[in-house]
Structure formats: C-alpha cells, structure tokens
Amino acid sequence: MKGTILCVAAAGALAGALAATPALHASDPVGIYAIVEKVVLEPNEAEPLRVQVWGAFALSDSTMNNDDYSTATAGYLYYSCPAGKEQTCRNEWKDLKSVAGSGTGVGFGGRFEPATRIRKASEAPASPDPYPIRMGVVKMSTRGQQPAIVARLKAALTAK
C-alpha cells in the first residue's frame, strides 16, 4: 500500500502538537470521523481523480471552540482532488479503501477545512467537494471521546 495510515500514537502526538498551536482552539484536529463501508474511485482505480466514500460520518463543528462533532449520519462523501495533489489524494483514498468494510473508525481532514457535505444514498454524484488534505488517515483510538464517536457511527449504519 503506497498510503500509510498513521498509528494512533503518532496521531495522538500530532493532535497534541496541533492543539498547542495558538491558532487552533480545539484539542482534536480531525475534521471527519468515519466508518467506511466502501470506496468508489473515479474514473478508474489506476488514476482516480474523484472518490465516493460510503459509510457513516461525524463532521467537526468548526463554528465552536470545542470538540463538538455533528450527529453521525450514514450516506456518502464525494470528493475531487485539488490540482497538484493527486498523489496525496490517491494515497489517502487507498488508505480509506483499506479499512472499508472492517468497521474500523478513522479520522481525516482538518477541523478548520472547508465544509464537507454528507450526501444521501439516493443522491446522484455531482459537484464534488474538494478533498480535505490535512494529516492523512488516522485510525481511531480508545482515548477521549473517540469510543463514543465510533458507537454513534455504528448506530447510524445500523439505522439506515
């Protein structure tokens, strides 16, 4: 696998370092928590330019100076890769694909990145959001609020 999922210890160190940065007010830098069910690469697997990430998602609430996340919602995220960042996108999309269907909670993107929209399964893919490159894809740990977020993500998947 060309992409590498950061280990939880490295993610914790990164979170601590970013939390100490004066410009950030939240102690959790993750923008999107997810349980990924499937990943669809477009237009093809070899050189994708867009991705559909299906599963359940909790988005950071960057409007508040705390660690709040949206209600976990099942659906899909639809992204295009920012110009010049294709290899980074492909690596991260491979990481997301590697955990698809495993029930593993992951985080990616950044708390203060542009908004991502969770799309309903019945919605046709159109107008992709820019993929939020920030810190890679990190597996969730058993620390802090992450177990509660995983439980909410799993509940959203079973409720769909």
Residue pairs with C-beta under 8 A, 6 or more apart in sequence:
1 94
1 95
1 98
2 90
2 91
2 94
3 90
3 91
3 92
3 93
3 94
3 95
3 98
3 136
3 137
4 91
4 95
4 136
5 95
5 98
5 99
5 106
5 136
5 137
5 138
5 139
6 14
6 135
6 136
6 137
6 138
6 139
7 139
8 138
8 139
8 140
8 141
8 143
10 138
11 107
11 135
11 138
11 139
11 141
12 141
12 143
14 29
14 135
14 138
15 27
15 28
15 29
15 30
18 24
18 29
18 135
19 26
19 27
19 28
19 29
24 111
24 112
25 65
25 66
26 60
26 62
26 65
26 66
26 67
26 111
27 67
28 60
28 67
28 111
28 144
28 145
29 110
29 111
29 134
29 135
30 60
30 107
30 108
30 109
30 110
30 111
30 135
30 138
31 59
31 60
31 62
31 107
31 108
31 109
31 110
31 111
31 112
31 113
31 116
31 132
31 134
32 57
32 58
32 59
32 60
32 77
32 107
32 108
32 109
32 116
32 132
33 57
33 58
33 69
33 105
33 106
33 107
33 140
33 146
33 149
33 150
33 153
34 53
34 55
34 56
34 57
34 58
34 77
34 96
34 105
34 106
34 107
34 108
34 153
35 55
35 56
35 103
35 104
35 105
35 106
35 150
35 153
35 154
35 157
36 53
36 54
36 55
36 96
36 97
36 99
36 100
36 101
36 104
36 106
37 54
37 55
37 56
37 100
37 101
37 157
38 54
38 55
38 100
38 101
39 51
39 52
39 53
39 54
39 93
39 96
39 97
39 100
40 51
40 52
40 54
41 48
41 50
41 51
41 93
41 97
42 48
42 49
42 50
42 51
42 52
42 125
43 49
43 50
47 86
47 90
48 81
48 89
48 90
48 93
49 80
49 81
49 86
50 78
50 79
50 80
50 81
50 125
50 128
51 78
51 79
51 89
51 93
51 96
51 131
52 76
52 77
52 78
52 125
53 76
53 77
53 78
53 79
53 96
54 75
54 76
54 121
55 74
55 76
55 100
55 153
55 157
56 72
56 73
56 74
56 75
56 153
56 154
56 156
56 157
56 160
57 70
57 72
57 73
57 75
57 77
57 116
57 118
57 153
58 69
58 70
58 71
58 72
58 73
58 149
58 152
58 153
59 69
59 70
59 115
59 116
59 118
60 68
60 69
60 70
60 111
61 68
61 69
61 70
62 111
62 112
67 144
67 145
69 149
71 152
71 156
72 149
72 152
72 153
72 155
72 156
73 118
73 156
74 121
74 156
74 157
74 159
74 160
75 118
75 119
75 120
75 121
75 123
76 118
76 119
76 121
77 116
77 117
77 118
77 119
77 129
78 119
78 125
78 126
78 127
78 128
78 129
79 89
79 116
79 128
79 129
79 130
79 131
79 132
80 128
80 129
80 130
80 131
81 88
81 89
81 90
81 130
81 131
82 89
82 130
82 131
82 133
85 131
85 133
88 133
89 131
89 133
92 108
92 131
92 133
92 136
92 137
95 106
95 136
95 137
96 106
96 108
96 137
99 106
99 137
99 139
103 154
104 139
104 140
105 139
105 140
105 146
105 149
105 150
105 153
106 137
106 138
106 139
106 140
107 137
107 138
107 140
108 132
108 134
108 135
108 136
108 137
108 138
109 116
109 132
109 133
109 134
110 132
110 134
110 135
113 132
113 134
114 129
114 130
114 132
115 129
116 129
116 132
117 129
119 125
121 160
140 146
140 149
140 150
